[in-house]
Amino acid sequence: LVLKLSFNYFHGHLFSSNFNLTNLEVLRINDNKFSGTLSNVLSKCSGSPSFLDVSNNYMVGKIASWICHQTKLTLLLLRDNFFNGQ
């Protein structure tokens, strides 16, 4: 499953609690005005995405260490957000 929402003026929290991203392989939400945490985005994925681009949004918070253990993740783009921590 591929979900591309790039280059829009979408804003607010990305997914509600009942949004289902089963079998998501590619998620591109770059260049919007989405807010919230990266954990909220990835917690909706029942599988492991291989491509994740959340760059150029208003995402906040720490990047959880468990993201390093995503076995299928080959590309992760996080630039131009408000993440903190190491």
N, C-alpha and C positions, 0 to 999 in steps of 0.2 A: 504494500500500500504506500502510495506517494501522496503527500499533502504539501502543496506549494501555495503559500499566501504572501509571497514576497512583493515588495514595492507597492504597498497600499497605505492607506491612512488608518488602518485598524488600530484600535487602542483598547485599553482595559486589560483585565486578566484574560489569559489565553483560553483556558478550558474550564468549563464548569465541572462540578464533582461527578456528574453523570455522563460525561463525554467519554466515548469508548474508542481507543486507538489500537485495537487489536491488529496485530501483524504489520504495524507501521515500520517501514524500512527507511524512508526518507522524509524528513520534516524540514521545510524551509519557510521560516517566518521572518526572515531578515528584512530590514528597512521598513519597519512599521513603528508603532508606538505602544507595543505590548508592554505590560508591567507584570510584576510578580516575580516569583523565584523559579530557578531552573528545575528544582525538585518538583514543583507543581506540574511542570510540563512533562517531565519524564515519568512521573508516577502514574500518569494516565496511559503509558505504553505497556502493554502486557508482554511484548517481546523485547527485543533489543535493536534499536535503530542502527543503521550503518552510516547514515549521513544526517547530521543535525546542524542547522545554521540558524542561530538566534541573534546574529549580529545586528548592530544598529537599532536597538530598541531601548526600553527603559527597565530592563530586567535588573533585579537587585539580589542581595544576599550573598552567602558563601556558596562556592561550588563544592558540592558534597564529594567526598573521597570515593564514594561508590561508583561515580561516573568513570573512574579509571578501570573499573572491572567489567565494563560493558564489552563483551567479547566480540561483538559484530561491529562496533563503532570504529570506522576508519577515518572519518573526517568530522571534526568538531570545531565550529566557528563561533566564538563568543565575543568578538571585538565590539567596541563602542557600546558598552552597557555600564552598569554601575555595580558590578560584582565587587566583593571585598574578600579579604583573607588571602591565604596562600594558594 
